[in-house]
Amino acid sequence: MLTLVLADAELELVPQEVQGHPSVRAHARRRGRSPSAVLLDSSFHHPALRALPDGSRRGRPDIVHFFLVIALDSIANIEGQLETVVHTRHDQVLRCRPDTRIPKSYSRFVGLMEELLTKGAVPPEGEPLLRLESLTLGGFLARAPRPAVVLHEAGARHELEEVFAGRDEATVVVGGFPQGDFLHPPPGDLPRISLHGHPLKAWTAASEVLTAWRRSRPRRGPRTMG
Amino acid sequence: MLTLVLADAELELVPQEVQGHPSVRAHARRRGRSPSAVLLDSSFHHPALRALPDGSRRGRPDIVHFFLVIALDSIANIEGQLETVVHTRHDQVLRCRPDTRIPKSYSRFVGLMEELLTKGAVPPEGEPLLRLESLTLGGFLARAPRPAVVLHEAGARHELEEVFAGRDEATVVVGGFPQGDFLHPPPGDLPRISLHGHPLKAWTAASEVLTAWRRSRPRRGPRTMG
């Protein structure tokens, strides 16, 4: 089983200090929601973000969307080999049931995340597909399967197949932010590895991890060439 | 060089026969555009799609969006090893310059595709990043690099590394539609291969192709483990 963690993802509701900002109020009114129940989104709230600390990196639910779609539609997940986790800047940890169907439509995805962040689970009654808990990245990783590695452009150059070889489980952490570095650095005893000299997008890194995991499993079924 | 083709993608402007449909007119009015200059989108035009042939599969620019983001942010593309091509149901072929930055915001992506489909190129003046031509899938594939293969769930089970081994170039075709089969079946002399018994999403297939291409290249730079 592979545990894939998007860490320090920029996923949050509009913070109180900018709920009165004109760009936030106009956008919330168009959507018929209270500003406090709207997802912070740099596409719509750019002027308000300038007033926030770390404003140039915040409000990126699109990164979470691409990540979840890539993870949950992967062969690793189809084969029941994946646990998909998102950790946010506010130390919330989102866990997805593997059979969750993430909406491909961005506006529906935003509605889903708003429901999750306001209610703590989706659906709010019964067995949830998505659930949120307050947990630090360090707290999550302390109990996560080993080996556990962090993808980081400043790490040592390795291929993931080297990490996964002969292992039944592993944890890989990928950054969920558009620029800068981890706000909550993963514990220093976890190796940092770099797949490429160039910084990679979260979905590119996730796709390398997911396909490497599949390739490092014993192959199934008849396979012949020619 | 790898040529990755999304074929029979469901990308088109609202067709004339439903431009007067209430769901289309209301959506176009909200966006301040003429119905003829709006991208057909099943999230917004579901009632109008019921009146169209093949309506249950049409209007899926989100598939093209995920595909282009995965392709253009891939390591293969960063290393100058990728030609990214989208063929649509109306036999239009979209070519992307490798340095194109596809907007991550879906609403901006929609605006970009509307500009492309109405003007034929983006930017319309000077050296285009994206350009569109009238060309059948068969016409494109007749001149595409060999080996050329089609990913298809009914194909023979193979890994792409077997196809790519020892090759400097290759072409892989992935279906760009949410259900059903190719409207324009690729030429019968191209092998059909299946990566998995389960049907895969276009972005899952693309991500398998892109990472397999990278893995089948000679590795660069110092790499040591432990």
Interface residues (C-beta under 8 A of the other chain):
Chain A: S43 D62 I63 F66 V69 I70 D73 S74 I75 I78 K104 S105 Y106 S107 R108 A156 R157 H158 E159 E162 L195 H196 G197 H198 L200 K201 W203 T204 S207 E208 L210 T211 A212 R215 R219 G221 P222 R223 T224 M225
Chain B: S43 D62 I63 F66 V69 I70 D73 S74 I75 I78 K104 S105 Y106 S107 R108 A156 R157 H158 E159 E162 L195 H196 G197 H198 L200 K201 W203 T204 S207 E208 L210 T211 A212 R215 R219 G221 P222 R223 T224 M225
